[in-house]
Amino acid sequence: MALIDLSKREVHCKIVYYGPGRCGKTTNLLYIYNSMNSNAKGKMLTIETKGDRTLFFDLLPLNLGKIKGFDIRIQLYTVPGQAIYEATRKLVLKGVDGLVFVADSLRVRRSKNIESLEDLKKNLRDYNLDINNIPLVLQYNKRDLANSPIPTLSVEELETDLNRELGVEAFQAAATKGLGVFETLKDISKKTVRYVATKHLVKPK
């Protein structure tokens, strides 16, 4: 749930990047963080876990406008993807306003993508949230490997596995190169701000 800071006249929107371990969630956030002007971002906080990391930082993207005279501050989170960190993933989802599900294009990760999406649905239900009623975009990461010798899933296969029932916007990406990273962020930010504005019964300017 978005937080309103009356003293700073800011609305804080929480966006979580979710997906299986090593799919590129952290790479997305690091690319965004390193590309942003220091005046537009807060300090990055990192929780190291074995084989994965939980990251958090916030952005003040001026191009999103205002909600009823309040600036919009976007808080970006990743979650650890490995199965043993289920409790951490659930905790990070608390109060979420928007979601990016990052899928791994490697064929060997196909079942992990599907399992992670089901895990997301379950954790949202525990907070009385429906994945169909919250801003969500998909990102098919590691598309730069599609023309390499490494076996990868086609976009059609990823759509069938993950987006057949959801029917949401999906972006192709190569997060290590920055391809598709800001396109994904821009789209989910707009959807989330619209969602938060509607929940608070005000219209974005």
C-alpha positions in Angstrom: 0.0 0.0 0.0 1.4 3.4 -1.0 2.6 5.6 1.9 1.9 9.4 2.0 4.6 11.6 3.5 2.8 14.8 4.4 5.9 16.6 5.6 7.7 16.1 2.2 4.5 16.1 0.2 5.4 12.7 -1.4 3.6 9.6 -2.3 5.7 6.5 -2.0 4.9 3.7 -4.4 6.5 0.2 -3.9 7.5 -1.8 -7.0 8.9 -5.3 -6.5 11.0 -7.2 -9.1 10.1 -10.9 -8.6 11.3 -14.1 -10.4 13.5 -17.2 -10.0 17.0 -17.1 -8.7 19.6 -15.5 -11.0 17.1 -14.4 -13.6 18.3 -10.8 -13.7 16.3 -9.0 -11.0 19.4 -7.6 -9.3 21.0 -6.8 -12.7 18.0 -4.7 -13.6 18.1 -2.7 -10.4 21.9 -2.2 -10.6 21.6 -0.9 -14.1 18.8 1.5 -13.1 20.7 2.7 -10.1 24.0 3.2 -11.9 22.3 5.1 -14.7 20.3 7.6 -12.5 21.5 11.0 -11.5 22.5 11.0 -7.8 19.9 13.7 -7.1 17.1 11.5 -8.2 17.9 8.4 -6.2 18.3 7.3 -2.6 21.0 5.1 -1.1 21.0 1.5 -2.2 20.6 -1.0 0.6 21.8 -4.6 0.1 21.1 -7.8 2.1 23.5 -10.5 0.9 22.2 -14.1 0.9 24.0 -17.2 -0.4 23.7 -17.1 -4.2 21.3 -14.2 -4.3 20.7 -10.6 -3.0 17.8 -8.5 -1.8 18.2 -4.9 -3.0 16.3 -1.7 -2.2 16.5 1.9 -3.3 14.1 4.7 -4.1 13.8 7.1 -7.1 12.2 10.5 -7.5 11.3 10.3 -11.3 10.1 13.9 -12.1 8.7 12.8 -15.4 5.8 11.0 -13.7 4.2 14.2 -12.6 2.3 14.6 -9.4 -0.7 13.2 -7.5 -2.8 16.1 -6.1 0.3 18.2 -5.6 2.4 15.4 -4.1 5.6 14.2 -5.7 5.9 10.6 -6.6 8.7 8.6 -5.1 9.2 5.1 -6.5 10.7 2.4 -4.2 12.3 -0.5 -6.1 12.9 -3.8 -4.4 14.2 -7.2 -5.6 13.6 -10.5 -3.8 15.9 -13.5 -3.5 14.7 -16.2 -5.9 16.0 -19.4 -4.3 13.4 -21.6 -2.6 15.0 -21.4 0.8 14.2 -17.6 1.0 10.5 -18.0 0.7 9.9 -16.0 4.0 12.0 -13.1 2.8 10.2 -13.0 -0.6 6.9 -12.9 1.2 8.0 -10.1 3.6 9.3 -7.9 0.8 5.9 -8.2 -1.0 4.1 -6.6 2.0 2.6 -3.3 0.9 3.5 -3.8 -2.8 1.9 -1.5 -5.3 3.3 -2.8 -8.6 5.2 -5.9 -9.8 7.8 -6.8 -12.5 8.1 -10.6 -13.0 11.5 -11.3 -14.5 11.6 -14.6 -16.4 14.8 -16.4 -17.4 15.0 -17.2 -21.1 17.4 -20.1 -20.6 15.6 -23.3 -21.4 17.0 -25.1 -18.3 15.1 -22.5 -16.2 11.7 -23.1 -17.7 10.3 -25.0 -14.7 11.8 -22.4 -12.3 10.0 -19.6 -14.1 6.7 -21.3 -13.7 7.3 -22.3 -10.1 8.3 -18.7 -9.3 5.1 -17.2 -10.8 3.0 -19.7 -8.8 5.0 -18.7 -5.7 4.2 -15.1 -6.4 0.5 -15.8 -6.8 0.5 -17.7 -3.5 2.3 -15.0 -1.5 0.0 -12.3 -2.9 -3.1 -14.4 -1.8 -1.7 -14.5 1.7 -1.9 -10.7 1.7 -5.4 -10.9 0.2 -4.1 -9.6 -3.1 -5.0 -11.0 -6.6 -2.3 -11.0 -9.2 -5.0 -9.9 -11.8 -5.9 -6.8 -9.8 -2.4 -5.3 -9.2 -0.1 -3.6 -11.7 2.1 -6.2 -13.3 4.4 -6.4 -16.3 6.6 -9.4 -17.4 10.2 -9.1 -18.6 11.7 -11.9 -20.6 15.4 -11.5 -19.8 18.6 -12.8 -21.4 17.1 -12.4 -24.9 20.6 -11.6 -26.1 21.4 -15.3 -25.8 18.7 -16.3 -28.2 21.2 -16.4 -31.1 23.9 -18.1 -29.1 24.6 -21.9 -28.8 22.9 -21.9 -25.4 19.4 -23.4 -25.6 16.8 -20.7 -24.9 13.1 -20.4 -24.8 11.3 -18.6 -27.6 9.1 -15.6 -26.8 6.1 -17.7 -27.8 7.0 -20.4 -25.3 7.5 -17.8 -22.5 4.1 -16.3 -23.4 2.4 -19.7 -23.2 4.1 -20.6 -19.9 3.6 -17.3 -18.1 1.3 -14.9 -19.8 -1.5 -17.0 -21.3 -3.9 -16.3 -18.5 -2.5 -13.0 -17.3 -2.5 -11.2 -20.6 -0.2 -8.4 -19.4 2.5 -6.3 -21.2 5.7 -8.2 -21.7 9.1 -6.8 -22.5 12.1 -8.5 -24.0 15.4 -7.6 -22.3 19.1 -8.2 -21.9 19.6 -6.6 -18.5 23.4 -7.0 -18.5 23.4 -4.6 -21.5 20.6 -2.4 -20.3 18.3 -3.5 -23.2 14.6 -3.3 -22.2 15.5 -2.3 -18.6 14.1 1.3 -18.6 11.2 0.4 -21.0 10.1 -2.1 -18.3 10.6 0.4 -15.5 8.7 3.2 -17.3 5.7 1.0 -18.1 5.3 -0.5 -14.6 5.9 3.0 -13.0 3.1 4.5 -15.0 0.7 1.6 -14.3 1.5 1.8 -10.6 1.1 5.5 -10.3 -2.3 5.2 -12.0 -3.3 2.4 -9.6 -2.2 4.3 -6.5 -4.0 7.4 -7.7 -7.2 5.5 -8.2 -6.9 3.8 -4.8 -6.6 7.2 -3.2 -9.4 8.6 -5.3 -7.3 11.3 -6.9 -6.2 11.8 -10.5 -2.6 12.2 -11.6 -1.9 15.6 -13.0 
